[in-house]
Amino acid sequence: MPPTSGGGRGSGGANDDGAAATAKHDVLAQLASGATELSVCRKRSTANDLRALADALKTNSSLKKLAICYNGLGVDSARALADALNINTSLIKLDLTYTGLGDDSVRALADALKTN
Protein backbone atom coordinates (compact mmCIF):
# COMPACT_ATOMS: atom_id res chain seq x y z
CA MET A 1 0.00 0.00 0.00
CA PRO A 2 1.24 3.52 -0.66
CA PRO A 3 2.41 5.40 2.43
CA THR A 4 -0.06 7.70 4.11
CA SER A 5 0.91 11.26 4.79
CA GLY A 6 -0.20 14.23 6.78
CA GLY A 7 -3.26 14.78 8.93
CA GLY A 8 -4.69 12.66 11.67
CA ARG A 9 -7.34 10.00 11.55
CA GLY A 10 -10.39 11.24 9.72
CA SER A 11 -8.77 14.49 8.58
CA GLY A 12 -9.93 14.15 4.99
CA GLY A 13 -13.58 13.15 5.34
CA ALA A 14 -14.97 11.28 2.32
CA ASN A 15 -11.57 11.33 0.61
CA ASP A 16 -10.15 9.26 3.48
CA ASP A 17 -12.85 6.63 2.89
CA GLY A 18 -11.95 6.44 -0.81
CA ALA A 19 -8.23 6.26 -0.06
CA ALA A 20 -8.82 3.53 2.52
CA ALA A 21 -10.87 1.48 0.07
CA THR A 22 -8.16 1.87 -2.58
CA ALA A 23 -5.44 0.87 -0.11
CA LYS A 24 -7.43 -2.21 0.95
CA HIS A 25 -7.93 -3.15 -2.70
CA ASP A 26 -4.19 -2.70 -3.35
CA VAL A 27 -3.28 -5.05 -0.47
CA LEU A 28 -5.70 -7.72 -1.64
CA ALA A 29 -4.47 -7.31 -5.22
CA GLN A 30 -0.86 -7.79 -4.08
CA LEU A 31 -1.85 -11.02 -2.35
CA ALA A 32 -3.73 -12.24 -5.41
CA SER A 33 -0.75 -11.43 -7.66
CA GLY A 34 1.57 -13.77 -5.77
CA ALA A 35 3.46 -11.31 -3.58
CA THR A 36 5.89 -12.98 -1.18
CA GLU A 37 6.17 -10.03 1.21
CA LEU A 38 3.51 -7.60 2.37
CA SER A 39 3.51 -4.73 4.85
CA VAL A 40 0.45 -2.95 6.17
CA CYS A 41 2.42 -1.24 8.93
CA ARG A 42 1.17 2.19 9.99
CA LYS A 43 -1.77 2.03 7.58
CA ARG A 44 -4.41 2.62 10.25
CA SER A 45 -6.10 -0.60 9.16
CA THR A 46 -9.59 -1.15 10.52
CA ALA A 47 -10.88 -4.40 11.99
CA ASN A 48 -12.70 -5.01 8.69
CA ASP A 49 -9.47 -4.47 6.72
CA LEU A 50 -7.62 -6.95 8.91
CA ARG A 51 -10.42 -9.52 8.66
CA ALA A 52 -10.38 -9.16 4.85
CA LEU A 53 -6.61 -9.71 4.92
CA ALA A 54 -7.08 -12.78 7.13
CA ASP A 55 -9.72 -14.17 4.76
CA ALA A 56 -7.36 -13.68 1.81
CA LEU A 57 -4.57 -15.49 3.67
CA LYS A 58 -6.72 -18.60 3.89
CA THR A 59 -6.32 -19.23 0.16
CA ASN A 60 -2.92 -17.62 -0.37
CA SER A 61 0.08 -19.88 -0.91
CA SER A 62 2.77 -17.38 -1.94
CA LEU A 63 3.10 -14.94 0.96
CA LYS A 64 6.14 -15.65 3.15
CA LYS A 65 6.43 -12.43 5.19
CA LEU A 66 3.62 -10.28 6.60
CA ALA A 67 4.05 -7.13 8.68
CA ILE A 68 1.02 -5.71 10.46
CA CYS A 69 3.02 -3.56 12.89
CA TYR A 70 1.75 -0.28 14.34
CA ASN A 71 -1.91 -1.15 13.80
CA GLY A 72 -4.37 -1.68 16.62
CA LEU A 73 -5.10 -5.39 16.36
CA GLY A 74 -8.15 -6.20 18.45
CA VAL A 75 -9.19 -9.58 19.76
CA ASP A 76 -11.57 -10.27 16.85
CA SER A 77 -8.94 -9.37 14.25
CA ALA A 78 -6.36 -11.52 16.05
CA ARG A 79 -8.81 -14.45 16.11
CA ALA A 80 -9.50 -14.05 12.39
CA LEU A 81 -5.76 -13.97 11.71
CA ALA A 82 -5.16 -17.04 13.89
CA ASP A 83 -7.94 -18.91 12.05
CA ALA A 84 -6.33 -17.99 8.72
CA LEU A 85 -2.89 -19.10 9.90
CA ASN A 86 -4.29 -22.49 10.86
CA ILE A 87 -5.09 -22.92 7.16
CA ASN A 88 -2.25 -21.00 5.50
CA THR A 89 1.02 -22.93 5.47
CA SER A 90 3.25 -20.60 3.45
CA LEU A 91 3.76 -17.71 5.91
CA ILE A 92 7.07 -17.98 7.77
CA LYS A 93 7.47 -14.48 9.27
CA LEU A 94 4.79 -12.39 10.97
CA ASP A 95 5.64 -8.95 12.41
CA LEU A 96 3.13 -7.87 15.05
CA THR A 97 5.24 -5.10 16.61
CA TYR A 98 3.15 -2.49 18.47
CA THR A 99 -0.23 -4.01 17.73
CA GLY A 100 -1.42 -3.92 21.32
CA LEU A 101 -2.19 -7.64 21.43
CA GLY A 102 -2.95 -9.27 24.75
CA ASP A 103 -1.39 -12.50 25.97
CA ASP A 104 -4.30 -14.71 24.85
CA SER A 105 -4.23 -13.31 21.32
CA VAL A 106 -0.46 -13.74 21.08
CA ARG A 107 -0.75 -17.35 22.27
CA ALA A 108 -3.48 -18.09 19.72
CA LEU A 109 -1.35 -16.64 16.92
CA ALA A 110 1.76 -18.50 18.08
CA ASP A 111 -0.15 -21.78 18.16
CA ALA A 112 -1.47 -21.13 14.66
CA LEU A 113 2.03 -20.39 13.35
CA LYS A 114 3.28 -23.78 14.53
CA THR A 115 1.70 -25.28 11.42
CA ASN A 116 3.67 -23.00 9.09
FIKOLZA-1660 file (N, C-alpha, C; in steps of 0.1 Angstrom, whole numbers, plus 5000, padded with zeros to 4 digits):
% residues 116
   i   px   py   pz ch aa at
   1 5008 4988 5000  A  M  N
   1 5000 5000 5000  A  M CA
   1 5009 5012 5000  A  M  C
   2 5004 5023 4993  A  P  N
   2 5012 5035 4993  A  P CA
   2 5012 5041 5007  A  P  C
   3 5023 5048 5011  A  P  N
   3 5024 5054 5024  A  P CA
   3 5014 5065 5026  A  P  C
   4 5009 5066 5038  A  T  N
   4 4999 5077 5041  A  T CA
   4 5007 5089 5045  A  T  C
   5 5002 5101 5044  A  S  N
   5 5009 5113 5048  A  S CA
   5 5000 5123 5054  A  S  C
   6 5005 5131 5062  A  G  N
   6 4998 5142 5068  A  G CA
   6 4985 5139 5075  A  G  C
   7 4980 5149 5083  A  G  N
   7 4967 5148 5089  A  G CA
   7 4966 5136 5099  A  G  C
   8 4956 5137 5108  A  G  N
   8 4953 5127 5117  A  G CA
   8 4942 5118 5111  A  G  C
   9 4938 5109 5119  A  R  N
   9 4927 5100 5115  A  R CA
   9 4914 5108 5112  A  R  C
  10 4908 5106 5101  A  G  N
  10 4896 5112 5097  A  G CA
  10 4898 5127 5092  A  G  C
  11 4910 5131 5089  A  S  N
  11 4912 5145 5086  A  S CA
  11 4907 5148 5072  A  S  C
  12 4905 5138 5063  A  G  N
  12 4901 5142 5050  A  G CA
  12 4886 5138 5046  A  G  C
  13 4878 5134 5056  A  G  N
  13 4864 5131 5053  A  G CA
  13 4862 5120 5043  A  G  C
  14 4854 5123 5033  A  A  N
  14 4850 5113 5023  A  A CA
  14 4863 5108 5015  A  A  C
  15 4872 5117 5013  A  N  N
  15 4884 5113 5006  A  N CA
  15 4892 5103 5013  A  N  C
  16 4892 5103 5027  A  D  N
  16 4898 5093 5035  A  D CA
  16 4892 5079 5032  A  D  C
  17 4879 5079 5031  A  D  N
  17 4872 5066 5029  A  D CA
  17 4876 5060 5015  A  D  C
  18 4876 5069 5005  A  G  N
  18 4881 5064 4992  A  G CA
  18 4895 5059 4992  A  G  C
  19 4904 5067 4999  A  A  N
  19 4918 5063 4999  A  A CA
  19 4919 5049 5007  A  A  C
  20 4911 5048 5018  A  A  N
  20 4912 5035 5025  A  A CA
  20 4907 5024 5017  A  A  C
  21 4896 5026 5009  A  A  N
  21 4891 5015 5001  A  A CA
  21 4901 5011 4990  A  A  C
  22 4908 5021 4984  A  T  N
  22 4918 5019 4974  A  T CA
  22 4930 5011 4980  A  T  C
  23 4934 5015 4992  A  A  N
  23 4946 5009 4999  A  A CA
  23 4942 4994 5002  A  A  C
  24 4930 4992 5007  A  K  N
  24 4926 4978 5010  A  K CA
  24 4926 4970 4997  A  K  C
  25 4921 4975 4986  A  H  N
  25 4921 4969 4973  A  H CA
  25 4935 4965 4969  A  H  C
  26 4944 4975 4970  A  D  N
  26 4958 4973 4967  A  D CA
  26 4964 4961 4974  A  D  C
  27 4962 4960 4987  A  V  N
  27 4967 4950 4995  A  V CA
  27 4962 4936 4990  A  V  C
  28 4949 4935 4988  A  L  N
  28 4943 4923 4984  A  L CA
  28 4948 4919 4970  A  L  C
  29 4950 4929 4961  A  A  N
  29 4955 4927 4948  A  A CA
  29 4970 4922 4948  A  A  C
  30 4978 4927 4958  A  Q  N
  30 4991 4922 4959  A  Q CA
  30 4991 4907 4963  A  Q  C
  31 4982 4904 4972  A  L  N
  31 4981 4890 4977  A  L CA
  31 4978 4881 4965  A  L  C
  32 4968 4885 4957  A  A  N
  32 4963 4878 4946  A  A CA
  32 4973 4876 4935  A  A  C
  33 4982 4886 4934  A  S  N
  33 4993 4886 4923  A  S CA
  33 5005 4877 4927  A  S  C
  34 5005 4871 4939  A  G  N
  34 5016 4862 4942  A  G CA
  34 5027 4869 4950  A  G  C
  35 5024 4880 4956  A  A  N
  35 5035 4887 4964  A  A CA
  35 5040 4877 4975  A  A  C
  36 5053 4878 4978  A  T  N
  36 5059 4870 4988  A  T CA
  36 5061 4878 5001  A  T  C
  37 5060 4891 5000  A  E  N
  37 5062 4900 5012  A  E CA
  37 5051 4911 5011  A  E  C
  38 5046 4914 5023  A  L  N
  38 5035 4924 5024  A  L CA
  38 5036 4931 5037  A  L  C
  39 5035 4945 5036  A  S  N
  39 5035 4953 5048  A  S CA
  39 5023 4962 5049  A  S  C
  40 5015 4961 5059  A  V  N
  40 5004 4971 5062  A  V CA
  40 5007 4979 5074  A  V  C
  41 5020 4980 5078  A  C  N
  41 5024 4988 5089  A  C CA
  41 5020 5002 5088  A  C  C
  42 5015 5008 5099  A  R  N
  42 5012 5022 5100  A  R CA
  42 5001 5026 5090  A  R  C
  43 4993 5017 5086  A  K  N
  43 4982 5020 5076  A  K CA
  43 4969 5023 5082  A  K  C
  44 4968 5024 5095  A  R  N
  44 4956 5026 5102  A  R CA
  44 4945 5017 5098  A  R  C
  45 4948 5004 5096  A  S  N
  45 4939 4994 5092  A  S CA
  45 4928 4992 5102  A  S  C
  46 4916 4991 5097  A  T  N
  46 4904 4988 5105  A  T CA
  46 4903 4973 5108  A  T  C
  47 4894 4970 5117  A  A  N
  47 4891 4956 5120  A  A CA
  47 4886 4949 5107  A  A  C
  48 4878 4956 5099  A  N  N
  48 4873 4950 5087  A  N CA
  48 4884 4948 5077  A  N  C
  49 4894 4957 5076  A  D  N
  49 4905 4955 5067  A  D CA
  49 4913 4943 5071  A  D  C
  50 4916 4942 5084  A  L  N
  50 4924 4931 5089  A  L CA
  50 4917 4917 5088  A  L  C
  51 4903 4917 5089  A  R  N
  51 4896 4905 5087  A  R CA
  51 4896 4901 5072  A  R  C
  52 4895 4911 5063  A  A  N
  52 4896 4908 5049  A  A CA
  52 4910 4903 5045  A  A  C
  53 4920 4908 5051  A  L  N
  53 4934 4903 5049  A  L CA
  53 4935 4889 5054  A  L  C
  54 4929 4886 5066  A  A  N
  54 4929 4872 5071  A  A CA
  54 4922 4863 5062  A  A  C
  55 4910 4867 5057  A  D  N
  55 4903 4858 5048  A  D CA
  55 4911 4855 5035  A  D  C
  56 4918 4865 5030  A  A  N
  56 4926 4863 5018  A  A CA
  56 4938 4854 5021  A  A  C
  57 4943 4854 5033  A  L  N
  57 4954 4845 5037  A  L CA
  57 4950 4830 5037  A  L  C
  58 4937 4828 5039  A  K  N
  58 4933 4814 5039  A  K CA
  58 4935 4807 5026  A  K  C
  59 4935 4814 5015  A  T  N
  59 4937 4808 5002  A  T CA
  59 4950 4812 4995  A  T  C
  60 4958 4819 5002  A  N  N
  60 4971 4824 4996  A  N CA
  60 4982 4814 4999  A  N  C
  61 4990 4811 4989  A  S  N
  61 5001 4801 4991  A  S CA
  61 5014 4807 4987  A  S  C
  62 5015 4820 4985  A  S  N
  62 5028 4826 4981  A  S CA
  62 5034 4835 4991  A  S  C
  63 5026 4841 5000  A  L  N
  63 5031 4851 5010  A  L CA
  63 5040 4844 5020  A  L  C
  64 5052 4849 5022  A  K  N
  64 5061 4844 5031  A  K CA
  64 5063 4853 5044  A  K  C
  65 5062 4866 5041  A  K  N
  65 5064 4876 5052  A  K CA
  65 5053 4886 5052  A  K  C
  66 5047 4888 5064  A  L  N
  66 5036 4897 5066  A  L CA
  66 5039 4906 5078  A  L  C
  67 5038 4919 5076  A  A  N
  67 5041 4929 5087  A  A CA
  67 5028 4937 5089  A  A  C
  68 5022 4936 5101  A  I  N
  68 5010 4943 5105  A  I CA
  68 5013 4953 5115  A  I  C
  69 5026 4956 5118  A  C  N
  69 5030 4964 5129  A  C CA
  69 5024 4978 5129  A  C  C
  70 5023 4984 5141  A  Y  N
  70 5017 4997 5143  A  Y CA
  70 5003 4999 5139  A  Y  C
  71 4995 4988 5140  A  N  N
  71 4981 4988 5138  A  N CA
  71 4975 4983 5151  A  N  C
  72 4964 4989 5155  A  G  N
  72 4956 4983 5166  A  G CA
  72 4950 4970 5162  A  G  C
  73 4954 4959 5167  A  L  N
  73 4949 4946 5164  A  L CA
  73 4941 4941 5175  A  L  C
  74 4927 4942 5174  A  G  N
  74 4919 4938 5184  A  G CA
  74 4917 4923 5185  A  G  C
  75 4910 4918 5195  A  V  N
  75 4908 4904 5198  A  V CA
  75 4902 4897 5186  A  V  C
  76 4891 4903 5180  A  D  N
  76 4884 4897 5169  A  D CA
  76 4893 4896 5156  A  D  C
  77 4901 4907 5154  A  S  N
  77 4911 4906 5142  A  S CA
  77 4921 4896 5145  A  S  C
  78 4926 4895 5157  A  A  N
  78 4936 4885 5161  A  A CA
  78 4931 4871 5159  A  A  C
  79 4918 4869 5163  A  R  N
  79 4912 4855 5161  A  R CA
  79 4911 4852 5146  A  R  C
  80 4906 4862 5138  A  A  N
  80 4905 4859 5124  A  A CA
  80 4919 4856 5118  A  A  C
  81 4929 4863 5122  A  L  N
  81 4942 4860 5117  A  L CA
  81 4947 4847 5121  A  L  C
  82 4945 4843 5134  A  A  N
  82 4948 4830 5139  A  A CA
  82 4941 4819 5131  A  A  C
  83 4928 4821 5128  A  D  N
  83 4921 4811 5120  A  D CA
  83 4927 4809 5107  A  D  C
  84 4931 4821 5101  A  A  N
  84 4937 4820 5087  A  A CA
  84 4950 4813 5088  A  A  C
  85 4958 4815 5098  A  L  N
  85 4971 4809 5099  A  L CA
  85 4970 4794 5102  A  L  C
  86 4959 4790 5107  A  N  N
  86 4957 4775 5109  A  N CA
  86 4955 4768 5095  A  N  C
  87 4951 4776 5085  A  I  N
  87 4949 4771 5072  A  I CA
  87 4961 4774 5063  A  I  C
  88 4966 4786 5063  A  N  N
  88 4977 4790 5055  A  N CA
  88 4990 4783 5060  A  N  C
  89 4998 4777 5051  A  T  N
  89 5010 4771 5055  A  T CA
  89 5023 4777 5048  A  T  C
  90 5021 4788 5041  A  S  N
  90 5033 4794 5035  A  S CA
  90 5039 4805 5043  A  S  C
  91 5032 4812 5052  A  L  N
  91 5038 4823 5059  A  L CA
  91 5048 4818 5069  A  L  C
  92 5060 4824 5069  A  I  N
  92 5071 4820 5078  A  I CA
  92 5075 4831 5087  A  I  C
  93 5071 4844 5084  A  K  N
  93 5075 4855 5093  A  K CA
  93 5063 4864 5094  A  K  C
  94 5059 4867 5107  A  L  N
  94 5048 4876 5110  A  L CA
  94 5053 4887 5120  A  L  C
  95 5052 4899 5116  A  D  N
  95 5056 4910 5124  A  D CA
  95 5044 4917 5130  A  D  C
  96 5043 4916 5143  A  L  N
  96 5031 4921 5151  A  L CA
  96 5036 4932 5160  A  L  C
  97 5047 4939 5157  A  T  N
  97 5052 4949 5166  A  T CA
  97 5042 4960 5168  A  T  C
  98 5040 4964 5181  A  Y  N
  98 5032 4975 5185  A  Y CA
  98 5017 4974 5179  A  Y  C
  99 5012 4962 5181  A  T  N
  99 4998 4960 5177  A  T CA
  99 4988 4960 5189  A  T  C
 100 4994 4960 5201  A  G  N
 100 4986 4961 5213  A  G CA
 100 4979 4948 5217  A  G  C
 101 4984 4937 5212  A  L  N
 101 4978 4924 5214  A  L CA
 101 4980 4919 5229  A  L  C
 102 4970 4913 5234  A  G  N
 102 4971 4907 5248  A  G CA
 102 4977 4893 5247  A  G  C
 103 4980 4888 5259  A  D  N
 103 4986 4875 5260  A  D CA
 103 4978 4864 5253  A  D  C
 104 4965 4864 5255  A  D  N
 104 4957 4853 5249  A  D CA
 104 4958 4853 5233  A  D  C
 105 4957 4865 5228  A  S  N
 105 4958 4867 5213  A  S CA
 105 4971 4863 5208  A  S  C
 106 4982 4866 5215  A  V  N
 106 4995 4863 5211  A  V CA
 106 4997 4847 5211  A  V  C
 107 4992 4841 5222  A  R  N
 107 4992 4826 5223  A  R CA
 107 4985 4820 5211  A  R  C
 108 4973 4825 5208  A  A  N
 108 4965 4819 5197  A  A CA
 108 4973 4820 5184  A  A  C
 109 4979 4832 5182  A  L  N
 109 4986 4834 5169  A  L CA
 109 4999 4825 5169  A  L  C
 110 5006 4824 5180  A  A  N
 110 5018 4815 5181  A  A CA
 110 5014 4800 5178  A  A  C
 111 5003 4796 5184  A  D  N
 111 4998 4782 5182  A  D CA
 111 4995 4780 5167  A  D  C
 112 4989 4790 5161  A  A  N
 112 4985 4789 5147  A  A CA
 112 4998 4788 5138  A  A  C
 113 5008 4796 5142  A  L  N
 113 5020 4796 5134  A  L CA
 113 5028 4783 5134  A  L  C
 114 5025 4775 5144  A  K  N
 114 5033 4762 5145  A  K CA
 114 5031 4753 5133  A  K  C
 115 5020 4755 5126  A  T  N
 115 5017 4747 5114  A  T CA
 115 5024 4752 5102  A  T  C
 116 5030 4764 5103  A  N  N
 116 5037 4770 5091  A  N CA
 116 5051 4766 5090  A  N  C
% end
